[in-house]
Amino acid sequence: MSNVNCTECEAEITLEANTEVGEIIVCPDCGVDLEIISLNPAKVELAPMEQEDWGE
């Protein structure tokens, strides 16, 4: 397991042992979605906002 800091509120988040690159996690403090971009070293960035498809 490793720890990362939220890019929004700097809260420390513990990553589970089975965490994978590309996985989306939620900060337990501020609720923002974070994407895991690296495991060694562990790094996260804000997850891209999903584009809504309004039937276009």
C-alpha distances in whole Angstrom, upper triangle without the diagonal:
4,7,10,14,16,19,21,21,18,16,13,10,7,6,5,5,8,9,12,14,16,15,16,14,17,16,17,19,21,21,21,19,17,16,13,15,13,10,11,11,10,13,14,18,20,21,24,27,28,32,34,37,40,42,43
4,7,10,13,16,19,18,15,14,10,8,6,5,7,8,11,10,12,13,16,15,16,14,16,15,16,18,20,20,19,18,15,15,12,13,11,8,9,9,7,10,12,16,18,19,23,25,27,31,33,36,39,41,42
4,7,10,13,15,14,11,10,6,5,4,6,9,11,13,11,14,14,16,15,15,13,14,12,13,14,16,17,16,16,13,14,11,13,12,10,11,10,7,9,10,14,16,17,21,24,26,29,32,35,38,40,41
4,7,9,12,12,9,8,6,5,7,7,11,13,15,12,14,13,15,14,13,11,12,10,12,13,14,15,14,13,10,11,9,11,10,10,11,9,6,6,7,10,13,15,18,21,23,27,29,32,35,38,38
4,6,9,8,5,5,5,6,9,10,14,17,18,15,17,16,16,15,14,12,12,9,11,11,12,13,12,13,10,12,11,13,13,13,14,12,9,8,8,10,11,14,18,20,23,26,28,32,34,37,38
4,5,6,5,5,6,7,10,12,15,18,19,16,17,16,16,15,12,10,9,7,9,9,9,10,8,9,8,10,11,13,14,15,17,15,12,9,7,8,9,11,15,16,19,23,25,29,31,34,34
4,6,6,8,10,11,14,15,18,21,22,18,18,17,16,16,13,12,11,9,13,12,10,11,9,10,8,10,11,12,14,16,17,15,13,10,7,6,7,10,13,15,18,21,24,28,30,33,33
4,6,8,11,12,16,17,20,23,24,20,21,19,18,18,15,13,11,9,12,10,8,10,8,10,9,13,14,16,18,19,21,19,16,13,11,9,8,11,14,15,18,21,23,27,29,32,33
4,6,9,11,15,17,20,23,24,21,22,21,21,19,17,14,12,9,10,8,7,10,9,12,12,15,16,18,19,20,22,20,17,15,13,12,12,15,17,18,21,24,26,30,32,35,36
4,6,9,13,15,18,21,23,20,21,20,20,19,17,14,13,10,11,9,9,12,11,13,12,15,15,17,17,18,19,17,14,12,11,12,12,15,19,20,23,26,29,32,34,38,38
4,6,10,13,16,19,21,18,20,20,20,18,16,13,11,8,8,7,8,11,11,13,12,15,15,17,18,18,19,17,14,13,12,13,14,16,20,21,24,27,29,32,35,38,39
4,7,10,13,16,18,16,18,18,19,17,16,13,12,9,9,9,11,13,13,14,13,15,14,16,16,15,17,15,12,12,11,14,15,17,21,22,25,28,30,34,36,39,40
4,6,10,13,15,12,15,15,16,14,13,9,9,7,8,9,11,12,12,12,11,12,11,14,14,13,15,14,11,11,10,13,14,15,19,21,23,26,28,32,34,37,38
4,6,9,12,10,13,15,16,14,13,10,11,10,10,12,15,15,15,15,13,14,12,15,14,12,14,13,10,11,12,15,16,17,21,23,25,28,30,33,36,39,40
4,7,8,6,10,11,13,11,11,9,11,11,12,15,16,15,15,14,12,12,9,12,11,9,12,12,9,10,11,14,16,16,19,22,23,27,29,31,34,37,38
4,6,5,9,12,14,11,12,10,13,13,14,17,19,18,18,16,14,14,12,15,14,11,14,14,11,13,14,17,18,18,22,24,24,28,30,32,35,37,38
4,6,9,12,15,13,15,13,16,17,18,21,23,21,21,19,17,16,13,15,13,10,12,14,12,14,15,19,21,20,24,26,26,30,32,34,37,39,40
4,6,10,12,10,13,13,16,17,18,22,23,21,21,18,16,15,12,14,13,11,13,15,13,15,16,19,20,19,22,24,24,28,30,32,35,36,37
4,7,9,7,10,9,13,15,16,19,20,18,18,15,13,11,8,11,10,8,12,13,10,12,12,15,17,15,18,21,21,25,27,29,32,34,35
4,6,6,9,10,14,16,18,21,22,20,18,15,13,10,7,9,8,7,11,13,10,11,11,14,16,14,17,19,20,23,25,27,31,32,33
4,6,9,11,14,16,19,22,21,20,17,14,11,8,5,5,6,7,10,11,9,9,9,11,13,12,14,17,18,21,24,26,29,31,31
4,6,10,13,15,18,21,20,18,15,12,10,6,5,6,8,10,13,14,12,11,9,10,11,9,11,14,14,17,20,22,25,27,27
4,6,10,13,16,18,18,15,14,10,8,6,6,8,10,11,15,15,12,12,10,11,12,9,12,14,14,18,20,22,25,27,28
4,7,10,13,15,15,12,10,6,6,5,6,10,12,13,17,17,13,12,9,10,9,7,10,11,12,16,18,20,23,25,26
4,7,9,12,12,9,8,6,5,6,8,11,13,13,17,17,13,12,9,10,10,9,12,13,14,18,20,23,26,28,29
4,6,9,8,6,6,5,6,9,11,14,16,16,20,19,15,14,11,11,10,10,13,13,15,18,20,23,25,28,29
4,5,6,5,6,7,7,10,12,15,17,17,20,18,15,13,11,11,10,11,15,15,17,21,23,26,28,31,32
4,6,6,8,10,11,14,15,18,20,19,22,21,17,16,14,15,14,15,18,18,20,24,25,28,30,33,35
4,6,8,11,12,16,17,20,21,21,24,22,19,17,15,16,14,16,19,19,22,25,26,30,31,34,36
4,6,9,11,15,17,19,21,22,25,23,19,18,15,14,12,14,17,16,19,22,23,27,28,32,33
4,7,9,13,15,18,20,21,24,23,19,17,14,14,11,12,14,14,16,19,20,24,25,29,30
4,6,10,13,15,18,19,22,21,17,15,12,10,8,8,11,11,13,17,18,22,24,27,28
4,7,10,13,16,17,20,19,16,13,10,9,6,5,8,9,11,15,16,20,22,25,26
4,7,9,12,13,17,16,12,10,6,6,5,5,8,10,13,16,19,22,25,27,28
4,6,9,11,14,14,11,9,5,5,6,5,8,11,12,16,19,21,25,27,27
4,6,7,11,11,8,6,4,7,9,8,11,15,16,19,22,25,28,30,30
4,7,10,10,8,6,5,7,10,10,12,15,17,20,23,25,29,31,31
4,6,6,5,5,7,10,13,13,16,19,21,24,27,29,33,34,34
4,5,4,6,9,12,15,16,19,22,23,26,29,32,35,37,37
3,5,8,11,15,18,19,21,25,26,30,33,35,38,40,40
4,6,10,13,17,18,21,24,26,29,32,35,38,40,40
4,7,11,14,15,18,21,23,27,30,32,36,38,38
4,7,11,12,15,18,21,24,27,30,33,35,35
4,7,8,12,15,17,20,23,26,29,32,32
4,6,9,12,15,18,21,24,27,29,29
4,6,9,12,15,18,21,24,26,27
4,6,9,12,15,18,21,23,24
4,6,9,12,15,18,21,20
4,6,9,12,15,18,18
4,6,9,12,15,15
4,6,9,12,12
4,6,9,10
4,6,6
4,6
4
